[in-house]
Amino acid sequence: MKQLNKIIEHITYFNLQGSSIKELRSIELDSRKCVNGSLFVAHNGTQVDGHNYIDKAIENGAKAVVCEELPKKLAEDVCFIQVINSSVALGKIASAYYDFPSKKLKLIGVTGTNGKTSIVTLLYELVRNLGIKAGLLSTIKIMLDDKEINASHTTPDAVQINKYLSEMLILGCEYAFMEVSSHAVDQNRIVGLNFTGAVFTNLTHDHLDYHQTFANYRDAKKKFFDQLSPEAFALVNLDDKNGSIMLQNSKAKKSSYAVKNMAAYMTKALEYDMLGTHLIIDNIELWTQFVGKFNVSNILAVYAVASLLNFDKTEVLTSISALKPVKGRFESMMCCSNKMVIVDYAHTPDALENVLETINDLRQLDAQIYTVFGAGGDRDKSKRSEMGAVAEKFSDKIIITSDNPRTEDPSAIIEDIYNGISKEAAIKVLKIADRAEAIKVALMMSKSGDIVLIAGKGHEDYQEINGVKHHFDDKEIVLEFDKSIKA
């Protein structure tokens, strides 16, 4: 257990009521999880205001409360610490409580609209292939060395992050790789963390339901780089016009990578096909099992980070050639009477275009492209019609279906997507709200040699409908259909 007075030395507060000589048993954001000796941090979240649950936290045993506004009646034997911003204080408190684990690890954060999961996962696998223990915090999963924990958010809260990092240290990890979402930066979930390096991949249309404007979305990403220390490195993709913006005002050591433009790290693709890509990096040729131009950029980012971490070039490139694609990221399989089926997480206009453009570049001349996709409910509606337009441009047949409708009517989401498709292209569009049925129809309609892209959910094994998560896996539907036609 940790002493409260030692923990709050690391935050700025302007009012303290009660004794701070207390031993803490835990730090909690949820009043229901408080026990005797908990520190409850009341902050105003996106859904609820923690200040409304201070009394409940104390009732459950909380002996200290961090808050922005003091309750009208102060409970006896409870220490109240008043701060300007509870979420900022939380990050620093969590870091101190777990004895600053991010300072003892080499922590790399990756941000951007697309590519985050692939890059952090590949870095984790690369380092472990080199015989070094490492941890991973990603959308798909959390890895504490070789121990897997299911992930529920792109970036957990500050207490969870520091707890995971602390556990990584106990297991002997030297490195940790984590996705850093714009929500996490905006909500101060990474405050108090010491990053060895940060990577920016790209910035495209996404999350405007939360950030309201593209400028706000960009600035949330930029805030991550603004907060880096002079000892850290900032690596940005100069193929994206926002890459140079990320470096403005950053105190970190600046570096860059690019496939199309001049940068500190560059590469050239010598050959593409559906099985992989032949590359040249740093004057060394290698074959990778990754398909498409967007993956070339991801691989280059992985190499650049490894170089900035001073790993041996030859060992890194050898390891990269052995890496396999991340689950649900351009995951391909030949099945259903010799049809190429690709499952991908693409859920933004740019990501969908990248995947479809890659398929078009590599397909046989007589192959038809069937695209099955939808859009998430209760999220940025403005991107839906854009995704419809992208699907029209690159697909021969389109089946618009459900993604995670959440509390929205799936039919309304489908119509929003359909509005982006021209009247002339309507003949090649089907609307099927049942996602399993939509996938099966695409597999039945397509012929041998055709390509079926199932986009939007990728690695996800659930579908969220009216607040309930139901088991659903795109790949499972495909394999079950394949098995049925062979029976």
C-alpha positions in Angstrom: 0.0 0.0 0.0 1.1 3.6 -0.6 0.9 6.7 1.5 -1.6 9.3 0.3 0.6 12.2 1.3 3.5 10.8 -0.8 1.2 10.3 -3.8 -0.3 13.8 -3.9 3.2 15.3 -3.8 3.2 14.8 -7.6 0.0 16.8 -8.3 -1.0 20.4 -8.0 -3.9 21.0 -5.7 -5.3 24.2 -4.2 -7.3 22.9 -1.3 -6.9 20.0 1.1 -9.4 19.1 3.7 -8.7 16.4 6.3 -5.6 14.4 7.1 -3.5 13.1 4.1 -1.7 10.6 6.4 -3.5 7.6 5.1 -2.6 4.3 3.4 -4.2 3.7 0.0 -5.5 0.3 -1.0 -6.5 1.3 -4.5 -7.4 4.1 -6.9 -10.9 4.1 -8.3 -12.9 6.0 -10.9 -16.0 3.8 -10.3 -17.6 4.4 -6.8 -18.9 0.8 -6.9 -15.4 -0.6 -6.9 -14.3 1.4 -3.9 -13.3 -0.5 -0.8 -11.9 0.5 2.6 -8.8 2.6 1.9 -9.6 3.5 -1.7 -8.8 6.9 -3.2 -11.8 7.9 -5.4 -11.1 10.3 -8.2 -14.3 12.2 -9.2 -14.0 13.5 -12.7 -16.6 14.6 -15.3 -16.5 11.9 -18.0 -18.3 11.7 -21.3 -21.3 9.8 -19.8 -21.4 10.7 -16.1 -20.0 13.1 -13.6 -18.1 11.3 -10.9 -18.8 14.2 -8.5 -22.4 12.8 -8.2 -21.0 9.5 -6.8 -18.7 10.9 -4.0 -21.1 9.9 -1.3 -21.4 6.4 -2.7 -17.7 6.0 -2.9 -17.3 7.1 0.8 -20.1 4.7 1.8 -18.1 1.9 0.1 -15.0 2.7 2.1 -13.1 5.5 0.2 -10.9 7.4 2.6 -9.7 10.0 0.2 -11.4 11.9 -2.7 -9.8 13.9 -5.5 -12.4 16.3 -7.0 -12.8 19.6 -8.8 -15.7 20.7 -6.5 -16.0 19.9 -2.8 -19.3 18.4 -1.6 -21.4 20.7 0.5 -20.9 18.3 3.5 -17.5 16.9 4.1 -17.5 13.4 5.6 -15.3 12.9 8.7 -12.1 10.9 8.4 -12.0 11.5 4.7 -9.3 13.5 3.0 -10.6 15.8 0.2 -8.1 17.1 -2.4 -9.4 19.8 -4.6 -7.8 20.2 -8.0 -8.5 22.2 -11.2 -8.7 19.1 -13.4 -9.3 15.7 -12.0 -8.4 13.7 -15.1 -5.0 15.4 -15.2 -4.5 14.7 -11.5 -5.5 11.1 -12.1 -2.7 10.4 -14.6 -0.1 11.7 -12.2 -1.6 10.0 -9.2 -1.8 6.6 -11.1 1.8 6.9 -12.3 3.0 7.7 -8.7 0.9 5.0 -7.1 2.5 2.3 -9.4 6.0 3.9 -8.9 6.4 5.4 -12.3 6.6 2.3 -14.5 6.8 4.2 -17.8 10.1 5.6 -16.7 11.6 2.1 -16.3 10.3 0.8 -19.6 11.0 2.0 -23.2 7.4 3.0 -24.0 6.5 3.7 -27.6 3.1 5.3 -28.5 1.5 5.2 -31.9 -1.2 7.5 -33.0 -3.1 8.2 -36.3 -6.3 7.3 -37.9 -5.1 4.1 -39.6 -2.2 1.7 -39.0 -1.9 2.0 -35.2 -2.8 -1.6 -34.4 -0.6 -3.0 -37.1 2.4 -1.0 -36.1 2.3 -1.6 -32.4 1.6 -5.3 -32.8 4.4 -5.8 -35.3 6.8 -3.9 -33.1 5.8 -6.1 -30.1 6.3 -9.3 -32.2 9.6 -8.0 -33.7 11.2 -7.2 -30.3 10.0 -10.6 -28.9 11.5 -12.3 -32.0 14.8 -10.7 -31.1 14.6 -12.4 -27.7 13.6 -9.4 -25.7 10.5 -9.3 -23.4 7.9 -6.7 -24.3 4.3 -5.7 -23.6 1.5 -4.5 -25.9 -1.5 -2.3 -25.4 -3.7 -2.4 -28.5 -7.2 -2.4 -29.8 -7.1 -6.1 -30.3 -5.4 -7.3 -27.2 -3.2 -6.5 -24.3 0.0 -8.6 -23.9 2.0 -8.7 -20.7 5.0 -10.5 -22.1 3.2 -13.7 -23.3 0.1 -13.3 -21.1 -2.9 -12.1 -23.1 -5.7 -9.9 -21.8 -8.7 -8.9 -23.9 -8.9 -5.2 -24.8 -12.0 -3.2 -24.5 -10.8 0.3 -25.6 -8.0 1.6 -27.8 -6.4 3.2 -24.8 -7.4 2.1 -21.2 -7.8 4.6 -18.4 -4.7 6.0 -16.6 -5.0 3.6 -13.7 -5.3 0.5 -15.9 -2.4 1.7 -18.1 0.0 2.1 -15.2 -1.1 -1.2 -13.6 -0.4 -3.0 -16.9 3.0 -1.3 -17.3 3.8 -2.2 -13.7 2.9 -5.8 -14.4 5.1 -5.8 -17.5 8.1 -4.7 -15.4 7.5 -7.5 -12.9 7.6 -10.0 -15.8 10.9 -8.6 -17.0 9.7 -6.5 -20.0 12.0 -3.9 -21.3 9.7 -2.4 -24.0 6.0 -1.5 -24.2 4.1 -0.6 -27.4 0.7 1.1 -27.2 -1.9 2.6 -29.4 -2.7 6.2 -28.4 -6.1 7.3 -29.6 -7.3 10.9 -29.9 -9.9 10.3 -27.3 -7.2 9.2 -24.8 -5.1 12.3 -25.4 -8.2 14.6 -25.2 -9.3 12.9 -22.0 -5.9 13.0 -20.4 -5.5 9.3 -20.1 -1.8 9.4 -21.0 -0.9 12.2 -18.6 2.0 11.2 -16.4 3.4 8.7 -18.8 7.0 8.9 -20.0 7.2 8.0 -23.7 10.5 7.0 -25.2 9.1 7.7 -28.6 5.9 8.6 -30.5 4.8 7.7 -34.0 2.2 9.5 -36.2 0.8 7.4 -39.1 -1.8 9.5 -40.9 -5.0 11.6 -40.3 -8.2 11.0 -42.2 -11.9 11.4 -41.6 -12.9 9.7 -38.3 -14.3 10.4 -34.8 -15.9 13.8 -35.8 -18.9 12.7 -33.7 -16.6 13.3 -30.7 -14.2 16.0 -31.8 -16.8 18.0 -33.9 -14.2 19.4 -36.3 -11.2 18.0 -38.2 -9.0 20.7 -36.6 -10.0 19.5 -33.1 -9.2 15.9 -34.1 -5.8 16.9 -35.5 -5.0 19.0 -32.5 -5.7 16.1 -30.1 -3.1 14.1 -32.0 -0.7 17.0 -32.0 -1.1 17.4 -28.2 0.6 14.0 -27.8 3.7 15.2 -29.6 3.6 18.6 -27.8 3.9 16.7 -24.5 7.0 14.6 -25.4 10.2 15.2 -23.5 13.4 16.4 -25.2 14.9 12.8 -24.7 12.1 11.2 -26.6 11.8 10.8 -30.4 8.9 11.9 -32.6 8.6 9.9 -35.8 6.0 11.1 -38.4 4.8 10.0 -41.8 5.6 12.8 -44.3 3.3 11.2 -46.9 0.6 12.8 -44.8 0.4 16.6 -44.9 -0.3 16.6 -41.2 3.0 14.9 -40.4 5.0 18.1 -40.3 2.3 19.7 -38.2 2.8 17.1 -35.5 6.4 18.2 -35.1 5.6 21.9 -34.6 6.3 22.9 -31.0 7.5 19.4 -30.1 10.6 19.3 -28.0 11.4 15.7 -29.0 14.1 14.6 -31.4 12.4 14.8 -34.8 12.5 12.0 -37.4 10.4 11.0 -40.4 9.4 8.2 -42.8 7.8 8.2 -46.2 7.1 6.0 -49.2 6.3 8.8 -51.7 8.3 11.8 -50.3 11.8 12.5 -49.0 12.3 11.5 -45.4 14.9 10.2 -43.0 13.6 6.6 -43.6 12.4 5.6 -47.0 11.6 2.4 -48.9 10.7 1.2 -52.4 8.3 -1.6 -53.4 9.9 -3.7 -56.1 7.0 -6.1 -56.5 3.4 -6.6 -55.2 1.1 -9.6 -55.3 -1.7 -11.2 -53.2 0.9 -13.1 -51.1 3.1 -10.2 -50.1 5.5 -7.5 -51.2 9.1 -7.3 -52.3 10.8 -4.3 -50.7 14.1 -2.5 -50.5 14.9 -0.8 -47.2 18.3 0.7 -46.4 19.7 -0.9 -49.6 18.7 -4.3 -48.4 16.0 -6.3 -50.3 13.4 -8.4 -48.4 10.2 -10.2 -49.0 7.3 -9.5 -46.5 4.0 -11.3 -46.1 2.1 -8.0 -46.2 0.0 -6.9 -49.1 -0.6 -3.4 -50.4 0.9 0.1 -50.4 -0.6 1.0 -47.0 1.2 -1.9 -45.4 4.5 -0.8 -47.0 4.2 2.4 -45.0 3.4 0.4 -41.8 6.4 -1.9 -42.3 8.7 1.2 -42.9 7.4 2.7 -39.6 8.3 -0.5 -37.8 11.8 -0.4 -39.2 12.2 3.2 -38.4 11.2 2.8 -34.8 13.5 -0.2 -34.4 16.4 1.9 -35.9 15.7 4.8 -33.5 15.8 2.2 -30.7 19.3 1.2 -31.9 18.5 -2.4 -32.9 20.8 -4.1 -35.4 19.6 -3.4 -39.0 20.2 -6.9 -40.3 18.4 -8.6 -37.4 15.5 -6.2 -37.7 15.0 -6.8 -41.4 15.3 -10.5 -41.0 12.7 -10.4 -38.3 10.4 -8.2 -40.4 10.5 -10.7 -43.3 9.1 -13.4 -40.9 6.3 -11.3 -39.5 2.7 -12.2 -40.3 -0.3 -9.8 -40.9 -2.3 -8.7 -37.8 -5.6 -10.4 -37.3 -8.4 -8.7 -39.2 -6.0 -6.5 -41.1 -6.1 -7.5 -44.8 -6.6 -11.1 -43.6 -7.0 -13.2 -46.7 -8.1 -16.8 -47.4 -8.9 -18.9 -50.4 -12.2 -20.7 -49.9 -15.8 -21.1 -51.1 -14.9 -22.6 -54.5 -11.7 -20.8 -55.1 -12.7 -17.3 -54.1 -10.4 -14.9 -52.4 -12.0 -13.6 -49.2 -10.4 -10.6 -47.4 -11.5 -9.6 -43.9 -10.3 -6.1 -42.9 -11.0 -3.6 -40.2 -11.3 -0.7 -42.6 -14.1 1.6 -41.2 -13.1 5.0 -42.5 -13.3 6.3 -46.1 -9.5 6.4 -46.4 -8.9 2.9 -45.0 -11.6 1.4 -47.2 -10.1 3.1 -50.3 -6.6 1.9 -49.4 -7.8 -1.7 -49.2 -10.0 -1.6 -52.3 -7.3 0.2 -54.3 -4.8 -2.6 -53.3 -7.3 -5.3 -54.4 -7.8 -3.5 -57.7 -4.1 -3.2 -58.3 -3.6 -6.9 -57.7 -6.7 -8.6 -59.1 -6.8 -10.7 -62.3 -8.4 -8.8 -65.1 -11.6 -11.0 -65.1 -12.0 -11.0 -61.3 -15.0 -9.2 -59.9 -14.8 -7.3 -56.5 -17.7 -7.8 -54.1 -17.6 -5.4 -51.1 -19.6 -6.1 -48.0 -19.5 -3.3 -45.4 -21.5 -1.0 -43.1 -20.9 1.8 -40.6 -21.0 2.0 -36.8 -24.1 3.5 -35.2 -23.9 6.4 -32.7 -20.7 7.5 -34.4 -19.6 10.1 -37.0 -22.4 10.1 -39.6 -20.7 12.3 -42.1 -18.3 9.6 -43.2 -21.0 7.2 -44.2 -21.8 8.7 -47.6 -18.1 9.0 -48.3 -17.6 5.3 -47.7 -20.5 4.6 -50.1 -18.8 6.7 -52.8 -15.5 4.9 -52.2 -17.2 1.5 -52.5 -18.8 2.6 -55.8 -15.5 3.7 -57.3 -13.6 0.5 -56.6 -16.2 -2.3 -56.5 -18.1 -4.3 -59.1 -20.8 -5.3 -56.6 -21.7 -3.7 -53.2 -23.7 -5.1 -50.3 -24.4 -2.5 -47.6 -25.1 -4.1 -44.3 -24.9 -3.6 -40.5 -21.6 -3.1 -38.6 -22.2 -2.3 -34.9 -25.5 -0.4 -35.1 -25.5 0.2 -31.3 -28.7 2.2 -30.6 -29.4 3.3 -34.2 -31.7 1.7 -36.7 -29.5 -0.4 -39.1 -31.7 0.6 -42.0 -31.1 4.3 -41.4 -27.3 3.7 -41.3 -27.6 1.8 -44.6 -29.5 4.6 -46.2 -26.8 7.1 -45.1 -24.2 5.0 -46.9 -26.4 4.5 -49.9 -26.8 8.3 -50.3 -23.1 8.5 -51.3 -23.7 6.2 -54.3 -24.7 7.6 -57.6 -28.1 6.7 -59.3 -26.2 5.1 -62.1 -24.4 2.7 -59.8 -27.6 1.7 -57.9 -27.9 -1.4 -60.1 -24.8 -3.0 -58.5 -26.0 -2.4 -54.9 -27.8 -4.6 -52.5 -29.0 -3.6 -49.0 -29.1 -6.4 -46.5 -29.3 -5.4 -42.8 -28.4 -8.9 -41.5 -24.6 -9.0 -41.7 -24.4 -12.8 -41.7 -26.9 -13.0 -44.6 -25.1 -10.2 -46.4 -21.8 -12.1 -46.3 -23.4 -15.4 -47.4 -25.1 -13.6 -50.4 -21.8 -12.2 -51.5 -20.2 -15.6 -51.3 -23.1 -17.2 -53.3 -23.2 -14.5 -56.0 -19.4 -14.3 -56.6 -17.7 -16.8 -58.9 -14.5 -18.7 -58.9 -11.6 -16.3 -59.0 -13.6 -13.3 -57.7 -12.6 -11.3 -54.6 -15.0 -10.7 -51.6 -14.0 -7.9 -49.2 -15.7 -8.0 -45.9 -14.9 -4.6 -44.2 -15.5 -2.8 -41.0 -15.1 -5.2 -38.2 -11.9 -7.1 -38.8 -10.7 -8.7 -35.6 -14.0 -8.0 -33.7 -15.9 -11.0 -32.5 -19.1 -9.3 -31.6 -21.9 -7.1 -32.9 -23.3 -4.4 -30.6 -27.0 -4.0 -30.9 -29.0 -1.8 -28.5 -26.3 -1.9 -25.8 -25.9 -5.7 -26.0 -22.8 -7.4 -27.5 -23.7 -10.5 -29.5 -21.1 -13.0 -30.7 -20.3 -12.3 -34.3 -17.1 -13.0 -36.3 -16.9 -12.3 -40.0 -14.3 -14.9 -40.6 -16.4 -17.6 -38.8 -19.3 -16.8 -41.1 -17.1 -17.4 -44.1 -15.6 -20.6 -42.8 -19.1 -22.0 -41.8 -20.4 -21.2 -45.3 -17.3 -22.8 -46.9 -17.9 -25.9 -44.8 -21.6 -26.0 -45.8 -21.0 -26.0 -49.5 -18.4 -28.8 -49.2 -20.7 -31.0 -47.1 
